[in-house]
């Protein structure tokens, strides 16, 4: 029996990367749920501020044609009580290092999107020999506080919001780079609200403290920097500092894309990643 388009949209199945191979890894500070898709060279996808690895479904599905894609849930994603013990970006980077050890991955490609891009940069600076190449989308070298960033921080930290809040849904439109409607928009908003608001607020505070400019020299691997030309969260100044500080970097601007390019334009993002990594092997 064929599933209806309405059912696929309502469940998000139309945007899923598929069941893949699921498992749990017992790390020092939490038990992490992870999922793998495809075969080939390992590529570890680091999720963003909200939505967990499920939000990476559209991108993971395409990347899995060429890579063994591995993604995992960040600390706090499946258990908001993890916030009872303070932790920062350094701790999350250590989690990632331990996760790679658990998988016996010596130096995979690391790709992070949004908050995951910030974490990937932090990891690369702390463990420069633990990755083969780096790709980030929606991240800069430091947090630049503009009006949109101030609104996001205030809303997440001070107001308890229902999942169907129209203001927040419009905020997701801004992150997408334009007005979004239909199944994809429903998938994004529904998936993001699977993450507890306190966890989102904590991660946003970590981004506010982020400044890696003086440590970029530690990152020596080839680095792909992807940015949507409508990304309102990453300033041009922050992006320039990142490009200038990473001597082996390539900057690619994605036309008509916002901060959520990895889900609104997954084909384009995946193609840029594939092309970049092919050039490194040539």
Helices and strands as residue ranges (DSSP letters): H 5-11, G 13-15, E 21-26, E 31-37, E 41-46, G 52-56, H 57-63, E 67-72, G 80-84, H 89-102, E 108-113, H 115-126, E 131-137, H 147-158, H 166-176, H 182-192, H 197-208, G 213-218, E 222-228, H 236-245, E 249-254, H 261-264, H 266-281
